Amino acid sequence: MNLSAAEIVAALGAEVVARGALEPPLRATIDSSASGPGDLFFGLRGANRDGSEFAPSAIEAGAWGAVVSSAFRSSLVGNRPINDDRSGWVLVVEDPLAGMQALARASRLALDTRVVGVTGSVGKTSVKDIARILLPGRVHANRENLNTEIGLPLTVLEAPDDTELLVLEMAMRGPGQIAELAAIAEPEVAVITNVGPVHVELLGSVAAIAAAKAELLDFLPPEGTAIVPVAAGELEPHLQRAPRLLRFGPGGDVEATEVSVGAGVTEALVATPAGAQRFHFPFTEAHNVTNALAAIAAGVALGAPLRAMADRAADIGFSSFRGERIELGDGIVLVNDCYNANPVSMRAALDHLATLAAPRTVAVLGEMGELGPSAPDFHREVGEHARAAGVDLLLGVCLPARDYGPDELVADPAEAAELLAVKLEPGDAVLVKGSRSAGLEAVAGELAELMA
């Protein structure tokens, strides 16, 4: 970490009940079983257990120190006085999670780095992945989906000392959560990829989702920039709060023209307020071209040279289970896009499946979660979209998938893999997609074994 022991104590507002090494810790962790030398363990409260219970095991494993709640002070140190010879720091705070967030903010300030915040109903992880490659300087971004009130501060705390730009993805499941994350990040550029019916079960309406996402705008500095789609929908009334706007997509400030697709690559001329530049993207999905435009717009807002961003485009890669292409033999291609799903991303994935020019297309669809009372209607509409997109075989996994109107409905991912092993034909293109709770990542692994 880039903070001294004294600065860590001050940022946490902690009571020091035991001291340890004076050199700073190497990283923050919330998993006592994975804690070791140099780690600062945070004992977070869980639904069933309080992580502070496990602080002694972290210290015994050689951790630099542990941050625990006040309820566990006596059980950790008893009545012993502060002892400079103890093996690790024991720092007591009222709420270890709030302490970790405060420490992350202090660490981010000490880094003196520029920050891009990314949120949205669909595509935020892909935009983050693309921005991590395209944007200038030494960039640090969330690993996988460390984008929550826990994951984002952990991301900041693991940033190397020489970080010049933080790209921070921000997840949202309720009002106030984006504001909580933005208060840590204080972004110079705010990217809102889109707003759709994701978590509508929790917030009640798309308008409420837009209001929650728009909290990010309130943390922009006077010279900051908001990156939003041309068709902002329910987000539009909130955009007057942005100091400056850059819109991406057809007809926007940053748009792709002269687009051609072939051999796993998309070539596009990208027009921006800073000029035009030809990009070669290592993917063919139209929705990822849109995601790339959002990332490029963030670069424009930061003053990044277009040519430099284009030169780095070939290195773009995505987090696990997001459009992963798997060759199964006999010319069968499986698109493993099962990290998450909602009506917007489902339609985009089905549209991409239709572009693969396979003699036959197969869609293996699991439940889209957190859609509220209208969930059956959303599933039915996606099933109709699949048919309109020319899907030849629609396989539903688990009972909620019955509303897709599938040709076959199976009980679980294992049964789906077994049925696919029998049903697939040479040259088929297969899409596997569902919400994370559906567990469809097992389909690809089991199918590859069955067809080996």
C-alpha positions in Angstrom: 0.0 0.0 0.0 1.0 3.6 -0.5 0.2 4.7 3.1 2.4 4.4 6.2 1.2 2.6 9.3 0.4 5.9 11.0 -1.6 7.1 7.9 -3.5 3.9 7.9 -4.5 4.3 11.5 -5.5 7.9 10.9 -7.6 7.0 7.8 -9.4 4.3 9.7 -9.9 6.4 12.8 -8.9 3.2 14.6 -8.1 2.5 18.2 -4.7 0.8 18.2 -4.7 -2.1 20.7 -1.7 -3.9 19.3 1.2 -2.8 17.1 3.2 -4.6 14.5 5.6 -3.8 11.7 6.2 -0.1 10.7 6.5 -0.8 7.0 3.1 -0.6 5.2 1.1 -3.7 4.4 1.2 -5.2 0.9 -2.5 -5.6 0.3 -5.9 -5.7 1.9 -7.9 -8.9 2.2 -11.3 -10.0 3.6 -10.5 -13.8 3.5 -8.7 -14.9 6.7 -7.9 -18.3 5.1 -6.0 -16.6 2.3 -4.2 -14.1 4.6 -0.5 -14.3 5.0 2.6 -12.1 5.6 2.0 -8.5 4.6 -1.8 -8.7 4.5 -4.1 -6.3 6.3 -7.2 -8.4 7.1 -10.6 -6.7 7.4 -13.1 -8.6 9.5 -16.4 -7.7 7.7 -19.8 -8.6 9.0 -21.6 -11.2 7.0 -25.1 -12.5 6.9 -24.4 -15.3 9.3 -20.9 -14.7 10.8 -18.8 -11.7 11.7 -15.4 -11.8 9.9 -13.8 -10.3 13.0 -14.1 -13.8 14.6 -11.4 -14.9 12.2 -8.9 -12.2 12.9 -6.8 -14.3 15.3 -6.2 -16.9 12.5 -5.1 -14.1 10.1 -2.6 -12.8 12.6 -1.4 -16.3 13.4 -0.8 -16.8 9.6 1.5 -13.8 9.7 -0.8 -11.0 8.6 0.5 -7.4 8.9 -2.6 -6.7 10.9 -6.3 -7.0 11.3 -9.1 -4.5 11.4 -12.0 -5.6 13.7 -15.2 -4.3 15.1 -15.3 -3.0 18.7 -17.4 -6.0 19.8 -14.4 -8.3 19.3 -11.8 -6.1 21.1 -11.7 -7.9 24.4 -11.8 -11.4 22.8 -8.7 -10.5 20.7 -6.5 -8.7 23.2 -8.0 -9.1 26.7 -6.6 -6.6 29.1 -3.1 -6.7 27.7 -1.5 -3.3 27.0 -0.2 -2.2 23.7 3.0 -4.1 23.0 5.4 -3.0 20.2 6.7 -6.6 20.1 3.4 -8.1 19.0 3.4 -10.0 15.7 0.7 -7.8 14.1 -1.4 -4.7 14.3 -4.9 -5.0 15.8 -7.0 -2.0 14.9 -10.5 -1.6 16.3 -13.2 0.4 14.5 -16.9 0.7 14.7 -17.5 -0.8 11.2 -14.7 -2.5 9.4 -16.4 -2.1 6.0 -16.7 1.7 6.5 -13.1 1.7 7.6 -12.0 -0.2 4.5 -13.9 2.3 2.3 -12.3 5.3 4.2 -8.9 3.7 3.8 -9.5 3.2 0.1 -10.4 6.9 -0.4 -7.2 7.9 1.5 -5.2 5.6 -0.6 -6.7 7.0 -3.8 -6.0 10.5 -2.8 -2.4 9.6 -2.0 -2.0 8.0 -5.4 -3.0 11.4 -7.0 -4.3 9.5 -10.0 -7.0 10.3 -12.5 -10.2 8.2 -12.2 -12.8 7.0 -14.7 -16.0 5.6 -13.1 -18.1 3.1 -15.1 -21.6 2.0 -14.4 -24.7 1.0 -16.4 -27.3 -1.7 -16.7 -25.5 -3.6 -19.4 -21.9 -3.6 -20.7 -20.1 -1.9 -17.8 -17.6 -4.8 -17.3 -16.8 -4.9 -21.0 -16.4 -1.1 -21.1 -14.0 -1.4 -18.1 -12.1 -4.2 -19.8 -11.7 -2.2 -23.0 -10.9 1.0 -21.3 -8.2 -0.7 -19.2 -6.4 -1.5 -22.5 -7.1 1.6 -24.6 -6.6 4.4 -22.1 -3.2 6.0 -21.6 -0.6 5.5 -18.9 -0.3 2.9 -16.2 -3.9 1.8 -15.7 -5.4 -0.2 -12.8 -8.9 -1.5 -13.0 -11.2 -3.9 -11.1 -10.3 -7.6 -11.5 -13.3 -9.6 -12.8 -16.4 -8.2 -11.0 -14.8 -6.5 -7.9 -17.3 -3.7 -8.4 -19.3 -3.6 -5.2 -19.1 -1.7 -1.9 -16.5 -4.3 -0.9 -14.9 -5.0 -4.3 -14.2 -1.4 -5.3 -12.3 -0.4 -2.2 -10.3 -3.6 -2.5 -9.5 -2.6 -6.1 -8.2 0.8 -5.0 -6.2 -0.6 -2.2 -4.4 -3.1 -4.5 -3.4 -0.3 -7.0 0.4 -0.1 -7.6 2.2 3.0 -6.4 2.9 4.0 -10.0 -0.8 3.9 -11.1 -1.7 6.9 -13.3 -5.3 6.1 -14.1 -7.9 4.1 -12.2 -10.8 2.6 -14.2 -13.4 1.7 -11.6 -16.5 -0.3 -12.5 -19.4 0.3 -10.1 -22.3 -2.1 -9.5 -25.7 -1.0 -8.1 -28.5 -2.9 -6.5 -30.3 0.0 -4.7 -30.5 3.7 -4.2 -27.4 5.3 -2.7 -25.0 2.6 -3.6 -23.5 4.4 -6.6 -23.1 7.5 -4.4 -21.3 5.3 -1.8 -18.8 4.1 -4.4 -18.4 7.5 -6.2 -17.5 9.1 -2.9 -14.5 6.8 -2.7 -13.6 7.2 -6.4 -14.4 10.8 -7.1 -14.2 10.3 -10.9 -13.1 12.8 -13.4 -15.0 11.0 -16.1 -18.3 9.2 -15.5 -19.4 6.5 -18.0 -23.0 5.4 -17.9 -23.3 2.7 -20.5 -27.1 2.5 -20.6 -30.2 2.1 -18.3 -32.5 -0.9 -18.6 -34.7 -3.3 -16.6 -31.9 -4.7 -14.5 -32.6 -5.0 -10.7 -36.1 -3.7 -11.5 -37.4 -6.1 -8.8 -35.3 -4.2 -6.3 -35.9 -0.6 -7.5 -39.4 -0.8 -8.9 -39.0 0.9 -12.3 -36.5 1.8 -15.0 -36.9 5.4 -14.0 -35.7 4.5 -10.5 -32.8 2.6 -11.9 -31.8 5.7 -14.0 -32.0 7.9 -10.9 -29.7 5.5 -9.0 -27.2 5.3 -11.8 -27.2 9.1 -12.2 -25.8 9.5 -8.7 -22.4 9.1 -10.3 -22.9 12.5 -12.0 -23.0 14.3 -8.7 -19.4 13.4 -7.9 -17.9 14.9 -11.1 -15.7 18.0 -10.6 -16.6 21.2 -12.5 -14.3 20.2 -15.3 -15.5 16.6 -15.4 -17.2 14.8 -18.3 -20.2 12.4 -18.4 -20.1 9.7 -21.2 -23.6 8.6 -22.1 -25.4 6.9 -25.0 -27.1 9.0 -27.7 -30.4 7.4 -26.8 -30.2 7.9 -23.0 -33.9 7.1 -22.3 -34.9 7.5 -18.7 -31.4 8.8 -17.9 -32.0 12.0 -20.0 -33.7 14.2 -17.3 -30.6 13.7 -15.1 -28.0 14.7 -17.6 -28.4 18.4 -16.9 -26.4 17.7 -13.7 -23.3 16.8 -15.8 -20.7 19.6 -16.3 -19.9 18.3 -19.8 -21.5 15.6 -22.0 -20.0 13.3 -24.6 -22.5 11.0 -26.3 -21.5 7.7 -28.0 -23.3 5.8 -30.7 -24.9 6.5 -34.1 -25.2 10.3 -34.5 -23.3 11.0 -31.3 -20.0 12.8 -30.5 -18.2 9.5 -30.8 -19.5 7.2 -33.4 -18.4 4.3 -35.7 -18.7 4.7 -39.4 -17.4 2.5 -42.3 -17.8 -0.6 -40.2 -16.8 -3.9 -41.7 -16.7 -7.3 -40.0 -14.7 -10.4 -40.9 -12.3 -13.1 -39.6 -13.0 -12.3 -36.0 -12.2 -8.6 -36.4 -14.3 -5.5 -36.7 -12.7 -2.5 -38.5 -14.3 0.9 -38.0 -13.6 4.5 -38.6 -14.3 6.2 -35.3 -15.3 9.9 -35.5 -14.8 12.0 -32.3 -14.5 15.7 -31.4 -10.7 15.2 -31.5 -10.7 13.9 -35.0 -11.2 10.5 -36.7 -9.2 7.3 -36.4 -9.5 3.8 -37.8 -9.7 1.0 -35.2 -9.3 -2.7 -35.6 -11.1 -4.5 -32.8 -10.5 -8.1 -32.0 -14.2 -9.0 -31.8 -17.2 -9.0 -34.1 -20.1 -8.3 -31.7 -22.0 -5.1 -32.5 -22.6 -4.5 -28.8 -18.9 -4.6 -28.1 -18.3 -2.0 -30.8 -20.7 0.2 -28.8 -18.8 -0.6 -25.6 -15.6 0.3 -27.3 -17.1 3.7 -28.3 -17.9 4.4 -24.7 -14.3 3.6 -23.7 -12.9 5.7 -26.6 -15.1 8.6 -25.5 -13.6 8.3 -22.0 -10.2 8.6 -23.6 -11.2 11.7 -25.6 -12.4 13.2 -22.3 -9.0 12.5 -20.8 -7.2 13.9 -23.8 -5.8 10.6 -24.9 -4.4 10.5 -28.5 -6.7 8.5 -30.8 -3.8 6.9 -32.6 -2.3 5.6 -29.4 -5.7 4.1 -28.4 -6.0 2.5 -31.8 -2.5 1.0 -31.6 -3.6 -0.8 -28.3 -6.9 -2.1 -29.6 -5.5 -5.5 -30.6 -4.8 -6.3 -27.0 -8.4 -6.0 -25.8 -9.6 -9.0 -23.8 -12.7 -9.6 -21.7 -13.4 -10.9 -18.2 -14.4 -14.6 -17.8 -17.7 -15.9 -19.3 -18.3 -12.8 -21.4 -18.6 -13.8 -25.0 -15.9 -16.4 -24.6 -15.6 -18.4 -27.9 -15.0 -22.1 -27.6 -14.2 -24.5 -30.5 -15.8 -27.9 -29.8 -14.7 -29.8 -32.9 -16.7 -30.6 -36.1 -16.8 -26.8 -36.7 -19.1 -26.3 -33.7 -18.6 -22.9 -32.0 -19.9 -22.2 -28.5 -20.2 -18.6 -27.3 -20.0 -18.8 -23.5 -21.7 -15.6 -22.3 -23.1 -16.8 -19.1 -21.8 -14.3 -16.6 -25.1 -12.5 -16.4 -28.2 -11.8 -18.4 -31.0 -9.3 -18.7 -33.5 -8.4 -21.5 -31.1 -5.9 -23.2 -28.0 -8.2 -23.1 -30.0 -11.2 -24.1 -31.2 -9.5 -27.3 -27.7 -8.3 -28.1 -26.3 -11.8 -27.7 -29.0 -13.4 -29.8 -28.4 -10.8 -32.5 -24.7 -11.6 -32.5 -25.5 -15.3 -32.7 -27.4 -14.6 -35.9 -24.3 -13.0 -37.5 -22.1 -16.1 -37.1 -23.3 -17.4 -40.4 -23.6 -21.0 -39.1 -25.9 -23.5 -40.9 -27.8 -23.8 -37.7 -27.9 -21.8 -34.5 -28.7 -23.0 -31.0 -29.5 -20.9 -27.9 -29.2 -22.3 -24.4 -30.9 -19.9 -22.1 -31.2 -19.7 -18.4 -33.3 -17.5 -16.2 -32.8 -13.7 -16.2 -33.0 -12.8 -12.5 -34.3 -9.8 -10.5 -36.9 -8.8 -13.1 -39.8 -8.6 -10.6 -43.5 -9.4 -11.4 -43.0 -8.8 -15.1 -40.3 -11.5 -15.4 -42.5 -13.9 -17.4 -43.2 -11.2 -19.9 -39.5 -10.3 -20.2 -38.7 -13.9 -20.8 -41.4 -14.4 -23.3 -40.2 -11.3 -25.3 -36.7 -12.6 -25.4 -38.0 -16.0 -26.6 -39.8 -14.2 -29.4 -36.7 -12.2 -30.2 -34.7 -15.5 -30.5 -37.2 -16.8 -33.0 -37.1 -13.6 -35.0 -33.3 -13.8 -35.0 -33.5 -17.2 -36.6 -32.6 -19.5 -33.7 -33.1 -23.0 -34.9 -33.1 -24.8 -31.5 -34.0 -23.0 -28.3 -33.1 -24.9 -25.1 -34.4 -23.6 -21.7 -32.6 -24.5 -18.5 -34.6 -24.7 -15.2 -38.2 -24.0 -14.7 -38.3 -20.2 -15.2 -36.9 -20.7 -18.7 -40.2 -22.2 -19.7 -41.4 -18.7 -20.5 -38.9 -18.4 -23.4 -41.1 -21.0 -25.2 -38.2 -23.3 -25.7 -38.1 -26.4 -28.0 -36.7 -28.3 -25.0 -36.8 -27.6 -21.3 -34.2 -29.3 -19.0 -33.8 -29.3 -15.2 -30.3 -28.2 -14.8 -27.0 -27.3 -16.6 -25.8 -30.9 -16.5 -28.9 -32.2 -18.3 -28.4 -29.3 -20.8 -24.9 -30.5 -21.6 -26.0 -34.1 -22.0 -28.8 -33.1 -24.4 -26.6 -30.8 -26.4 -24.0 -33.6 -26.8 -26.8 -35.6 -28.6 -28.5 -32.7 -30.5 -25.5 -30.7 -31.8 -24.6 -31.1 -35.5 -21.4 -30.2 -37.3 -21.1 -26.4 -37.9 -23.6 -25.4 -35.3 -23.2 -22.1 -33.5 -24.3 -22.2 -29.9 -25.0 -19.4 -27.4 -25.1 -20.2 -23.7 -26.5 -17.3 -21.6 -28.3 -16.7 -18.4 -28.0 -14.9 -15.1 -25.2 -15.8 -12.8 -27.6 -17.6 -10.5 -28.5 -20.0 -13.3 -25.0 -21.6 -13.2 -24.7 -22.1 -16.9 -20.9 -21.9 -16.9 -21.1 -25.6 -16.1 -22.6 -26.3 -19.6 -19.5 -25.4 -21.5 -17.2 -27.4 -19.3 -19.3 -30.5 -19.2 -20.1 -30.4 -22.9 -16.4 -30.1 -23.8 -15.8 -33.3 -21.8 -18.8 -35.2 -23.3 -17.7 -34.3 -26.9 -14.0 -34.9 -26.4 
